[in-house]
């Protein structure tokens, strides 16, 4: 065999193995992970003048339920921010848009295996709503859940 054909075969084999590894990574990461999607989403709207009170109420909620509480501010006047509350079983993420400081999206994520009971999620959500509703002119709406259907490859 000439060195030119050996080199060509080696290059083809290397390319083939590279493609196989890329394909393997893509298929492995496409498996659904139910904990990546929120189990409850709330849309919260308020007057931006109450943001400091809002963060204080969120901290009170986190303290009551022994949650780790973290704030991240993205501008100097603290009107564009995110709040993270977490425990081993679940975490709550809240954030707003820089252009809409009084509009928030709050997502509740399950981390427990097996899942925490729906009753626990309902109780925590209702308690959080009670804390937030102490702020004047607040509106809370629950976003409808999205349904994701996956079909096994062996089924039609």
ZIRACOR-V616777 format. One record per helix or strand. SS is the DSSP state (helix for helix, strand for strand). FROM is the first residue (numbers start at 0). TO is the last residue. Records with the same first field share a line. If there is no record, write none. Layout:
SS: FROM-TO, FROM-TO
//
This chain:
helix: 2-28, 33-35, 47-63, 117-131
strand: 39-44, 67-72, 80-85, 89-96, 99-109, 138-141
//
